[in-house]
């Protein structure tokens, strides 16, 4: 691994222009996210939507302080929308992080945008909030940034945010090899993107006068060594200073050409064996960062080829390497679930909830794994799901997510009353959201309201509801009709059988009485 020197960041004006790039260069428009996010914000608070529009105009006009104030007011009016916090996040990064308080402010805004928006660009911004500026990031920050950069690449394939995040991390670590790989990927997938231009400019080697002085000193030392060797051949009995000069020259040349030791080899069958001790991690943090990146890359590659057992091994090694963070445990949970090890997946997801860096996604993932079965939840599992939802509800920014998770549980458990309550809340907060329409559709199916189900089905399909969810709901609708028909047929057959039994019993009783009467009256 070749390492760069310390690299300065771009000016605030240029960075603002990049962070608030036109929609043609961004996944989701300027600050504004998807059209659905815009519509939801307008429905919840027209005033907040107008403030966000005004903040974006202030950014374009070069008034970041005014934009900050407008975004802040919008955030207070619509705390569940990712748009205001996303704007403050990007402004904080553009203006630069120079104190711990500024890093905390940027981190809070970027985390909120990531929690509520979750786009690959939001992940890139979160990476920047962890590692940009001063003071220097902690080891935990670097580890979190490394995981997040991999997440941006995984969730946004073909988009610039993953390699951009890796490039930013490479600049902070001074990792020339990682930086060159990130630049090459950006040039391949987004050659004209502002992010590519920025990273290319930052990656350009800067040769300072001191480097030239060092190189000249090495050359002069080499020349003097050769001259001295010639003189010794001509006059071999001169003083013994030659060996010292030769040794010094050798040392200088070795220092000038030295490269760090390569990262430890990973045993694919037992990757946990490659995890260094805590002291070794601190002794060479760059080598440790390389190991984390390599383990993450191998886990992703294994997942991509469908080898979830191998992915689980790599993620388990990552949990040993970074046992204090939630990310690796959550990924281990995914891999174990894919291999059908539901109980082990539940344990991994549950552990993620006890570690640092837990997100709303970790809680919803835990409940989703609990629901990954045909049977209803056991009493203990229902308590675990309720505890996870309750933890989500304590965070004001995640209450909408908690309501959706609660609706998922109600659908799985066929709890009509609970489903009515949560869908009413969703309809009030986000009436046109695909998930809201999907839950209302499920409620109509549970209540055997065929007309409402058909009407909601059309709206849900038009809103872009996930096709897998649509297919399940359609099967449930058909299944409900089939169940009602089967139940009706069963009731009819049972009634017929009961009538036949009653008729047979009555006939037998009549015949018995008739025989008894005859015996009684006979002489």
C-alpha positions in Angstrom: 0.0 0.0 0.0 1.4 3.4 -1.0 0.5 6.3 1.2 -0.2 9.9 0.3 0.8 12.8 2.3 -1.6 15.1 4.1 -4.1 16.5 1.5 -6.0 19.7 1.9 -9.7 20.0 1.3 -11.4 22.0 -1.4 -12.7 25.4 -0.7 -16.2 25.9 0.8 -17.6 27.4 -2.4 -16.5 24.5 -4.6 -17.7 22.0 -2.1 -21.1 23.6 -1.8 -21.4 23.5 -5.6 -20.6 19.8 -5.5 -22.8 18.9 -2.6 -25.8 20.7 -4.1 -25.2 19.6 -7.6 -27.9 19.7 -10.3 -30.3 16.7 -10.6 -28.5 15.5 -13.7 -25.5 14.6 -11.6 -27.3 13.3 -8.5 -29.4 10.3 -7.7 -32.2 12.4 -6.1 -31.9 16.0 -7.1 -30.1 18.8 -5.2 -30.9 18.5 -1.5 -34.4 17.4 -2.2 -34.4 13.7 -2.3 -36.9 11.7 -4.2 -40.2 13.1 -5.5 -42.0 11.0 -2.9 -40.0 12.7 -0.1 -40.9 16.1 -1.6 -44.6 15.2 -1.8 -44.6 13.8 1.8 -43.0 16.9 3.1 -45.5 19.1 1.3 -48.4 17.0 2.7 -47.1 17.1 6.3 -46.0 20.8 6.3 -46.4 23.1 3.3 -44.5 25.7 5.4 -41.5 23.4 5.9 -41.5 22.6 2.2 -41.4 26.3 1.3 -38.6 26.8 3.7 -36.5 24.0 2.1 -37.1 25.6 -1.3 -36.0 28.9 0.0 -32.9 27.3 1.6 -31.9 25.8 -1.7 -32.2 29.1 -3.4 -30.1 30.7 -0.7 -27.4 28.1 -1.4 -27.5 28.8 -5.1 -27.1 32.5 -4.4 -24.1 31.9 -2.1 -25.8 32.7 1.3 -25.0 29.6 3.4 -25.9 31.2 6.7 -29.4 32.1 5.5 -29.7 28.6 4.1 -28.7 27.1 7.4 -31.4 29.1 9.3 -34.1 28.1 6.8 -33.2 24.4 6.9 -33.2 24.6 10.7 -36.7 26.1 10.8 -37.9 23.4 8.4 -36.4 20.7 10.5 -38.3 21.9 13.6 -41.5 21.9 11.6 -41.0 18.5 9.9 -38.6 16.4 12.1 -39.6 13.2 10.2 -38.6 14.4 6.8 -35.0 13.8 5.7 -34.9 16.9 3.5 -34.1 19.6 6.2 -31.5 17.6 8.0 -29.9 16.6 4.7 -29.5 20.2 3.8 -27.8 21.1 7.1 -25.6 18.0 6.8 -24.3 19.1 3.4 -23.9 22.7 4.5 -21.9 21.6 7.5 -19.6 19.5 5.3 -19.3 22.4 2.8 -18.4 25.0 5.4 -15.8 22.6 7.0 -15.4 20.8 10.3 -12.9 22.4 12.6 -14.0 21.6 16.1 -15.5 18.7 18.0 -18.8 20.7 18.3 -19.0 21.1 14.6 -18.3 17.4 14.0 -21.2 16.6 16.4 -23.6 19.0 14.7 -22.7 17.6 11.2 -22.9 14.0 12.5 -26.3 14.5 14.0 -27.7 16.1 10.8 -26.1 13.5 8.6 -27.3 10.6 10.8 -30.8 11.9 10.7 -30.8 12.2 7.0 -29.4 8.7 6.7 -32.0 7.3 9.1 -34.9 8.9 7.3 -33.7 9.0 3.8 -31.2 6.2 3.5 -29.9 7.0 0.0 -26.3 6.0 -1.1 -25.6 9.8 -1.2 -26.7 10.1 2.5 -24.3 7.3 3.3 -21.4 9.2 1.6 -22.3 12.3 3.6 -22.3 10.3 6.8 -18.8 9.0 5.9 -17.6 12.6 5.4 -19.1 13.7 8.7 -17.1 11.0 10.5 -13.6 11.7 8.9 -13.5 15.2 7.4 -11.7 18.1 9.0 -10.4 18.5 12.6 -10.1 17.1 15.2 -8.8 13.8 13.8 -11.3 10.9 13.8 -11.1 8.2 16.4 -10.5 4.6 15.5 -14.2 3.9 16.0 -15.0 6.7 13.5 -12.6 5.2 10.9 -14.1 1.7 11.3 -17.6 3.1 11.0 -16.6 5.1 8.0 -15.1 2.0 6.4 -18.2 0.0 6.9 -20.4 2.9 5.6 -18.3 3.3 2.5 -18.8 -0.3 1.7 -22.5 0.1 2.3 -22.7 3.0 -0.1 -21.1 1.0 -2.8 -23.4 -2.0 -2.1 -26.7 -0.1 -2.0 -25.9 2.2 -5.0 -24.1 0.1 -7.7 -23.3 2.1 -10.7 -23.5 5.4 -8.7 -20.6 7.5 -7.7 -21.3 7.6 -3.9 -19.6 4.3 -3.0 -16.2 5.0 -4.6 -16.5 8.7 -3.5 -16.8 7.6 0.1 -13.9 5.1 -0.3 -11.8 7.9 -1.9 -12.6 10.3 1.0 -11.5 7.5 3.5 -8.4 6.9 1.4 -7.4 10.6 1.6 -7.8 10.6 5.4 -5.8 7.4 5.8 -3.2 8.3 3.3 -3.8 5.1 1.4 -2.6 5.8 -2.2 -3.7 2.3 -3.5 -7.3 2.7 -2.2 -7.4 6.2 -3.5 -6.3 5.3 -7.0 -8.8 2.4 -7.1 -11.6 4.8 -6.1 -10.6 7.4 -8.7 -10.5 4.7 -11.4 -14.0 3.5 -10.5 -15.3 7.1 -10.5 -13.8 7.7 -13.9 -15.4 4.5 -15.2 -19.0 5.0 -13.9 -19.3 8.8 -13.7 -16.5 10.6 -15.6 -18.2 14.0 -15.7 -19.7 14.0 -12.2 -18.6 16.8 -9.9 -17.6 14.2 -7.3 -15.2 12.7 -9.7 -13.6 16.0 -10.6 -13.2 16.9 -6.9 -11.6 13.6 -6.0 -9.3 13.6 -9.0 -8.1 17.1 -8.0 -7.5 16.0 -4.4 -5.8 12.8 -5.5 -3.3 14.7 -7.8 0.2 14.3 -6.2 1.6 17.5 -4.9 5.4 17.7 -4.9 6.5 20.2 -2.3 10.0 21.9 -2.3 11.0 19.7 0.6 10.4 16.6 -1.5 12.8 18.0 -4.2 15.4 18.8 -1.5 15.1 15.2 -0.2 15.5 13.7 -3.7 18.5 16.0 -4.4 20.1 14.9 -1.1 19.7 11.2 -2.0 21.2 11.8 -5.5 24.2 13.8 -4.1 24.8 11.1 -1.5 24.8 8.4 -4.1 27.2 10.4 -6.3 29.6 11.1 -3.4 29.5 7.4 -2.5 30.5 6.4 -6.1 33.3 9.0 -6.1 34.6 7.8 -2.8 34.6 4.2 -4.0 36.7 5.3 -7.0 39.1 7.1 -4.8 39.5 4.1 -2.5 40.4 2.0 -5.5 43.1 4.4 -6.4 44.3 4.9 -2.8 43.1 1.9 -0.7 44.9 3.0 2.4 43.0 6.2 3.0 40.9 6.6 6.2 38.1 4.3 7.1 35.2 6.8 6.7 34.0 5.0 3.5 32.0 2.2 5.3 30.2 4.8 7.4 29.2 6.8 4.3 28.2 3.6 2.4 26.0 2.5 5.4 24.4 5.9 5.6 23.7 5.9 1.9 22.2 2.4 2.1 20.0 3.5 5.0 18.8 6.6 3.1 18.0 4.6 0.0 16.1 2.0 2.0 14.0 4.7 3.7 13.3 6.4 0.4 12.0 3.2 -1.2 10.5 1.5 1.8 6.8 0.5 1.7 4.6 -0.8 4.5 4.2 -4.5 5.1 1.4 -6.1 3.3 -1.8 -6.9 5.1 -2.0 -10.3 6.7 -3.3 -13.1 4.5 -6.9 -14.2 5.2 -7.8 -17.9 5.5 -11.1 -18.1 3.7 -12.1 -21.2 5.7 -11.3 -19.5 9.0 -11.1 -15.8 8.4 -11.3 -15.1 12.2 -7.7 -16.3 12.5 -6.5 -13.2 10.6 -8.0 -10.8 13.2 -5.2 -9.1 15.1 -5.2 -8.4 18.8 -6.1 -4.9 20.2 -2.5 -4.0 20.6 -1.7 -5.0 17.1 -4.6 -2.9 15.8 -3.3 0.1 17.5 0.3 -0.5 16.4 -0.6 -0.4 12.7 -4.1 1.1 12.3 -3.7 1.3 8.5 -3.0 -2.3 8.2 -6.0 -3.0 10.4 -8.2 -0.8 8.1 -6.9 -2.8 5.1 -8.0 -6.0 6.8 -11.5 -4.7 7.6 -11.8 -3.5 4.0 -10.6 -6.9 2.7 -13.0 -8.9 4.9 -15.9 -6.7 3.9 -15.1 -7.0 0.2 -14.9 -10.8 0.5 -18.2 -10.9 2.3 -19.9 -8.8 -0.3 -18.4 -11.0 -3.1 -19.6 -14.1 -1.4 -23.1 -12.6 -1.0 -23.1 -11.6 -4.7 -22.4 -15.2 -5.8 -25.0 -16.6 -3.4 -22.5 -18.2 -1.0 -24.1 -16.9 2.2 -22.3 -19.4 4.4 -19.0 -17.9 3.4 -20.4 -14.4 3.8 -21.4 -15.4 7.4 -17.8 -16.5 8.1 -16.4 -13.2 7.0 -19.0 -11.2 8.9 -18.4 -13.3 12.0 -14.7 -12.4 11.7 -15.7 -8.7 11.4 -17.7 -9.0 14.6 -14.5 -10.2 16.3 -12.4 -7.4 14.8 -14.9 -4.7 15.8 -17.1 -6.1 18.6 -18.3 -2.7 19.7 -20.1 -1.7 16.5 -23.5 -2.9 15.3 -22.7 -3.1 11.6 -21.0 -6.4 11.4 -23.6 -8.1 13.6 -26.4 -6.8 11.4 -24.7 -8.1 8.3 -24.0 -11.5 10.0 -27.7 -11.6 10.8 -28.6 -11.1 7.1 -26.2 -13.9 6.0 -27.4 -16.3 8.6 -31.0 -15.6 7.7 -30.2 -16.3 4.0 -28.8 -19.7 5.0 -32.0 -20.6 6.9 -30.5 -20.3 10.4 -33.3 -18.3 11.8 -32.4 -18.7 15.5 -28.8 -17.8 14.9 -29.9 -14.8 12.8 -32.2 -13.6 15.6 -29.2 -13.8 18.1 -27.0 -11.8 15.8 -29.6 -9.2 15.1 -30.3 -9.0 18.9 -26.6 -8.5 19.6 -26.5 -5.6 17.0 -29.1 -3.8 19.1 -26.8 -3.8 22.1 -23.8 -2.3 20.2 -22.8 1.2 19.2 -24.0 2.7 16.0 -27.4 1.0 16.1 -29.9 2.5 13.6 -33.6 2.3 13.0 -32.9 -0.3 10.3 -31.3 -2.6 12.9 -34.5 -2.6 14.9 -36.8 -3.2 11.9 -34.4 -5.9 10.7 -34.7 -7.7 14.0 -38.4 -7.7 13.9 -38.4 -8.8 10.2 -36.3 -11.8 11.1 -38.7 -12.7 13.9 -41.5 -12.6 11.4 -39.7 -14.8 9.0 -41.9 -17.8 9.6 -45.3 -19.1 8.7 -46.5 -19.7 12.3 -47.5 -17.0 14.6 -44.9 -15.6 17.0 -44.4 -17.3 20.4 -45.0 -15.3 23.5 -41.3 -14.6 24.0 -40.9 -13.5 20.3 -43.9 -11.2 20.6 -42.3 -9.6 23.7 -39.0 -9.2 21.8 -40.8 -7.6 18.8 -42.7 -5.2 21.1 -39.5 -4.2 22.9 -37.8 -3.4 19.6 -40.8 -1.3 18.4 -40.9 0.5 21.7 -37.2 1.4 21.4 -38.0 2.8 17.9 -40.9 4.8 19.2 -38.7 6.6 21.8 -36.8 8.2 19.0 -39.0 11.0 17.6 -37.3 10.8 14.2 -38.2 7.1 13.9 -41.8 7.1 15.0 -43.1 6.6 11.4 -40.7 3.7 10.9 -41.9 2.2 14.2 -45.6 2.5 13.1 -44.7 0.6 9.9 -43.0 -2.1 11.8 -45.9 -2.4 14.1 -48.2 -2.8 11.1 -45.9 -5.6 9.8 -46.4 -7.5 13.1 -50.1 -6.9 13.0 -50.3 -8.3 9.4 -48.3 -11.4 10.3 -50.3 -12.0 13.4 -53.7 -11.3 11.7 -54.4 -8.8 14.5 -57.1 -6.7 12.9 -57.6 -4.2 15.7 -53.8 -3.5 15.9 -53.7 -3.2 12.1 -56.6 -0.7 12.1 -54.8 1.5 14.7 -51.4 1.6 12.9 -52.9 2.1 9.4 -54.9 5.1 10.8 -51.7 6.6 12.0 -49.9 6.0 8.7 -52.8 7.4 6.7 -52.6 10.6 8.8 -48.8 11.0 8.5 -48.2 9.7 4.9 -51.4 9.0 3.1 -49.9 8.5 -0.4 -46.9 6.4 0.7 -46.8 3.0 -1.0 -46.4 1.3 2.4 -49.4 3.0 3.8 -51.5 1.9 0.8 -50.2 -1.6 1.1 -51.1 -1.9 4.8 -54.6 -0.5 4.1 -55.0 -3.1 1.4 -54.0 -5.8 3.8 -56.5 -4.5 6.3 -59.3 -4.7 3.7 -58.3 -8.3 3.0 -58.4 -9.2 6.7 -61.8 -7.6 7.0 -63.1 -9.4 3.8 -63.9 -6.0 2.3 -63.4 -7.0 -1.3 -64.5 -3.7 -2.9 -62.1 -1.6 -0.7 -59.3 -4.1 -1.4 -59.7 -3.8 -5.1 -59.8 0.0 -5.0 -56.6 0.1 -2.8 -54.9 -2.4 -5.0 -55.1 0.0 -7.9 -53.8 2.9 -5.9 -51.0 0.7 -4.4 -49.9 -0.4 -7.9 -49.9 3.1 -9.2 -47.8 4.4 -6.2 -45.0 2.0 -7.0 -45.5 -0.5 -4.2 -42.8 -3.3 -4.2 -43.8 -6.0 -6.6 -43.1 -8.8 -4.1 -45.5 -7.1 -1.6 -48.1 -6.8 -4.4 -47.8 -10.5 -5.2 -48.2 -11.5 -1.6 -51.2 -9.3 -1.1 -52.8 -10.6 -4.3 -52.2 -14.2 -3.2 -53.6 -13.3 0.2 -56.7 -11.9 -1.4 -57.2 -15.0 -3.5 -56.4 -17.1 -0.5 -59.0 -15.3 1.6 -61.7 -16.0 -1.0 -60.7 -19.6 -1.3 -60.7 -19.9 2.5 -64.2 -18.4 2.7 -65.4 -20.8 0.0 -63.8 -23.8 1.7 -65.3 -22.7 5.0 -68.7 -22.4 3.4 -68.4 -25.8 1.8 -67.3 -27.3 5.0 -70.2 -25.8 6.9 -72.6 -27.0 4.2 -71.2 -30.5 4.4 -71.2 -30.5 8.1 -74.9 -29.4 8.1 -75.8 -32.0 5.6 -74.1 -34.7 7.6 -75.8 -33.5 10.8 -79.2 -33.6 9.1 -78.5 -37.1 7.8 -77.5 -38.3 11.3 -80.5 -36.6 12.8 -82.8 -38.2 10.2 -81.2 -41.6 10.7 -81.4 -41.3 14.4 -85.1 -40.2 14.3 -86.0 -43.1 11.9 -84.3 -45.6 14.2 -86.1 -44.1 17.2 -89.5 -44.3 15.4 -88.9 -47.9 14.4 -87.9 -48.8 18.0 -91.0 -47.3 19.4 -93.1 -49.0 16.8 -91.7 -52.4 17.7 -92.2 -51.7 21.4 -95.8 -50.8 20.8 -96.5 -53.9 18.8 -95.1 -56.2 21.6 -97.1 -54.4 24.1 -100.5 -54.8 22.4 -99.9 -58.3 21.1 -101.8 -61.2 23.1 
